[in-house]
Amino acid sequence: MTIDFRRTVPVFRIFDVAKAHEFYVDYLGCTVDWEHRFAPDMPLYTQVSRGDLVLHLSEHHGDATPGSTIYTELSGVRALHAELAGRNYPYLRPGLEQDEIGTSLTLTDPFGNRLRFNEPGAAAQPSDGAPARACLSDHPGAATSGTAPRGVVASPEYAQYAAEAPPCDAPHQTPRPDPG
């Protein structure tokens, strides 16, 4: 018998259906494919999708861990960024980031789950062969050189990173002044 994996569907934990719909349907542009509850007063389990992006969202305790991340490859990340920038969603203003694997856009939903959209491409590799790492957005909150990103404790390892810091603190899209 041959093993044939068909598709993977990530499950994200949600805590508020209205907030989930505001983010996934109104902001990200997904469609609600179906919803399931064992009874009207039971937690929701639903599927949302946009093209080949398919996600399950669950209010059920134990179905997923809040703060999870998915990584998905796509073409058109700049167009997605422009589309989202034109939406009236006051809770998120993501930037584009470019590194050695491509151009990426990271979104964080209202429950702390992250969706990392990456468009691989030759544009991510400079002509001299050195890895590229640059923040491609004009983010309003700028950190000062040597400031640790959220959740990073200043340490000798971080000090070395800060000395060689790229102009952006990945994955937070916080622009930094060029240390040069």
Residue pairs with C-beta under 8 A, 6 or more apart in sequence:
7 54
9 47
9 54
9 55
9 56
10 55
10 56
10 68
10 70
11 55
11 56
11 57
11 58
11 63
11 64
12 55
12 56
12 57
12 58
12 64
12 68
12 70
12 109
12 111
12 113
13 58
13 59
13 63
13 64
13 65
13 66
13 68
13 111
13 113
14 20
14 44
14 57
14 58
14 59
14 109
14 110
14 111
15 59
15 66
15 111
16 110
16 111
17 44
17 59
19 110
19 111
20 46
20 57
20 109
20 110
20 111
21 32
22 89
22 110
23 89
23 109
23 110
24 30
24 48
24 55
24 57
24 109
25 31
25 32
25 48
26 87
26 89
27 84
27 87
27 89
27 92
28 50
28 84
28 107
28 115
29 50
29 83
30 48
30 49
30 50
30 53
30 55
31 48
31 49
31 50
32 46
32 47
32 48
33 46
33 47
33 48
33 49
33 54
34 46
34 47
35 44
35 45
35 46
36 44
36 45
36 46
37 43
37 44
37 45
43 58
43 59
43 60
43 61
44 57
44 58
44 59
45 56
45 57
45 58
45 59
45 60
45 63
46 56
46 57
46 58
47 54
47 55
47 56
47 57
48 54
48 55
48 57
49 55
53 72
53 74
55 70
58 64
66 111
66 112
66 113
67 111
67 112
67 113
67 114
68 113
68 114
69 113
69 114
69 115
69 116
70 113
70 114
70 115
70 116
71 116
71 118
72 115
72 116
72 117
72 118
73 102
73 117
73 118
73 119
73 120
74 80
74 117
74 118
74 119
75 119
76 119
77 96
77 102
77 103
77 104
77 105
77 117
77 118
77 119
78 96
78 103
78 119
80 105
80 117
81 94
81 95
81 96
81 105
84 92
84 94
84 105
84 107
85 93
91 110
92 107
92 108
93 139
93 140
94 105
94 106
94 107
94 137
94 173
95 105
95 135
95 136
95 137
95 138
95 139
95 168
95 173
96 103
96 104
96 105
96 135
96 136
96 137
97 103
97 104
97 105
97 106
97 134
97 135
97 136
97 137
97 168
97 170
97 171
97 173
98 104
98 123
98 124
98 132
98 133
98 134
98 136
99 124
99 131
99 132
99 133
99 134
99 170
100 124
100 125
100 131
100 132
100 133
101 118
101 120
101 124
102 118
102 119
102 120
102 121
102 123
102 124
103 118
103 119
103 121
103 123
103 124
103 136
104 116
104 117
104 118
104 119
105 116
105 117
105 118
106 114
106 115
106 116
106 117
106 171
106 173
107 114
107 115
107 117
108 114
108 115
109 115
114 171
116 171
124 132
125 131
125 132
126 132
133 166
133 167
133 168
133 170
134 166
134 167
134 168
135 166
135 167
135 168
135 173
135 174
135 175
135 176
137 173
137 175
138 175
139 173
139 174
139 175
141 174
142 174
142 175
142 176
142 177
143 149
143 169
143 174
143 175
143 176
144 176
144 177
145 162
145 165
145 176
145 177
145 179
146 159
146 162
146 165
147 162
147 169
147 176
148 154
148 158
148 162
149 169
149 172
149 174
150 172
152 158
163 179
165 176
165 179
166 176
167 175
167 176
167 177
167 178
168 174
168 175
168 176
169 176
